[in-house]
Amino acid sequence: MKDGYDRYVTLLNQSQHFPAARLKALQMRGLNRFLQHARDQVPAYRRRLSPLFESSVDLDFSRWEEVPVLTRTDVQRESRDLRAASVPPQSGATQTQHTSGSTGTPLIHHRSQLQHAANQAVLDRLYNWHNIDGNKGLAVLATAYKDPAPYPHGSAANQWRHGYEDGQSFQLDIMTATTEQQLEWLCRQDVSYLTTAPNNARALIETAAESGQALPPLQTIMLSGEVLEAETRELIAQAFGCTVINLYGASESGRLATTCPEHDGLHLHEEISFVEVVDEQGRALPAGQTGRILTTSFYNFAMPLIRYALGDFGAISEAPCPCGRSSRTLKFVAGRQRNLFRFIDGTTKWPDMKMKDLRSIYPFRQMQVVQDQIDHLTVHMVESIAGGEIDHSALQAVFRKSLHPSLSITIQLCDEISRTPGGKFEDFVSKI
């Protein structure tokens, strides 16, 4: 796939400066080719894509919204019918992948090697945007799915960035290590860059503050796997004294958007995917309105995922970015479906209370809010190392003001917050 990778790198270096109309034309050519393949080679799409090809062999994109939204449940149920009978020779070998299993059930999906090459090329452009030197060290704190990387040593590999021979990467499987052990391991690695999830980075900061241990000096932290709140991003940047980059995507759909190197917002990688924001009926929403995020990544010829619902909600801006790049920006990701709270009067809301406001009342180490009934929250707090009494009434007032006045709230101290099966912390969970 070296030729494919090099071709993508060349394209991406050029296309980021294309006029918007030319970039859109490039995207539509890739999408059109991909949809033709899906219709011809994938059993499930002979039915799902029928509106687009009903009148002729040419694609009728005006009927795009008639293509059903594809959910995670659909993929699990129709996995066999979503695999292509054959793939173009240039797509390379087919790889089997697993999602992190944040919802409890990992998703098995299949990916063309060509999709991997496209994702890596996008990552390489990200590194160029943010002056990431591949000859320096990279630490990865995440769940290890392939090779074992247990505490205390983790694992090591050479050449983590394409074309840079001297850089080493180090990984620690966070499912094998406490936050204290992760911090100790990270301080031993002497690296310039760190990749982890936002809440895990925040936990490192809290642990360092409590123990009096200094955080290791880093140049850049790359965050992915969770919604990155502005408050969390600011906290991480200040505590580590480094640049913070947000990478948005999913293992089954690939990389979708990356922090602009000059301004707020996430630039969509329009060259390799088509991202939509839609209402509950799958209809496009105007720019700036919050809705369900759908993606069609059009280089996975082995198992196409067309109009795939990631379970995230967000908004897209079509306003030109001051940096001069013409791709649209994902202004924010509001939250995930499982984090959306529903209330007795039919309203919904993503929790938006500020951690610093809650910590001014009680300096907890970590917190998780679970909506276990439509009118009840259970708030789990890891006890502060400094101790102290909890002002239950004051905390309950903050939650009611931020979420809904009808809520009854139980606050419980605990020793730790459990990670998801994918190794992540979730601040907010709705079981409704």
Phi, psi and omega in degrees: 000007181301317180298318178297318179296311181300323179295319178295317180302314179299314180299314184293324177296329179275313190291336180299340180251007176297148167301153186305319181295320179291321178296319178296319179297319177299315179299316183292327176297315178296318180294317180299313179300318182293318180293323176299315178299314182299318179295320186280330192243349186243115184307316184298330185272349171298328177271312186295326183264005185304324178300328183286336186242016186292321186273333182195180177285344178278146183288130176258088186290346177296342180257020183305319184288353173279347176289124184298144172294137180260121180258169177301319178298320177301316182296318179295320183283325186251023186309314182297317183284348179270353178275140181286141176294325175210161181231154177300144181304326183286351180281347177076192183291158177263132180248145176262129183236161175231139172285173183289341181074033181299331180272000179107338182234104178300147180256123176271125179220165184242140187227134173292145176299331178296323176297319177299317179298318179297317179297319180293323178295320175298319178296321178297321176296320175304314179300320178294318179304319188252017175055045177277122183268112182291352176275354177262167186278148178234132174251140179237118174251100185198175175287131179268118183260337184259275181273142179297141179217058186282156170294142017263352188260328186069211178222164181222150178212157179262157172053070179281342175242135182303128176089358180242111190273340190267345184282141175245147173245147180230135180233142172234128176286112185291346176284350180255002188217140172290168177298322177299318179291322176301315181296316178299315179298315182297321180293336179281341192277336180056059181246166178260337187230150179225137172242127177196185177269151183306311183292333176289320176298319178295321178296323176299318180297315181295320179294317179297319180296320182289323183272346184080008180277139179285142173287147179291148178288127180229152176270321185212140171243128178253121188247140179202171174093345180215161172295130180260105177285150181301320180297317179294318179300316180295318179300314182295316180299317181288317184293317181272344182064042185217175176286141178241127181243136177255125176248118182253134178169194178209153184299324183279339182251346182088186182281131187247325184202154184217146179306129173298137181288349185238340185216168176293159180105157181250119177288126176286143177272079188292341182290336185238358181203162176239117183250134179237156167238120190229166174274187184294340178267004178083016180265141183300137176261151177300154178306137179094342179272144182275133178200190179289137178268124174245149177223145171232103178268118195256037169234005176266084182285344182285321182211081182298137173240103189251125185057049184276126180274115182285346187088006179255156175239141180194189180220147180247140173250135175258003178292140180301135177281138180300344180287344178097350177285142191267351180293149176296163179240140170273105188292323175197156169253113188289327183158179180253158185306318183286352178258001183274122180270140179243143187238167191297336179269008178092354180280160178227158180195143167274134180301135183225017177292151183272131180301323182295328177292319178291321181289339175291340178268315176213122186279065180295158178277313176218163181214145171222129180252123182243122172273102183261345172218159186297337180241020184217138173241142167249121182255114178265126179234131174280125188302137178295142177296336179278351181073211179101162180272146177270129172272089185302316184298317181294318179294317179299323179297321179295316180295317180294321179292320183282328188249291182196135184292343184279351190288137163262144192225128175250127180251124183235133172277143179215168182279329181200159173259126181290145173279157172290167176304337178272005176087015184254157169264139174241122180288323186229130181223126174253128176258011181268000000 
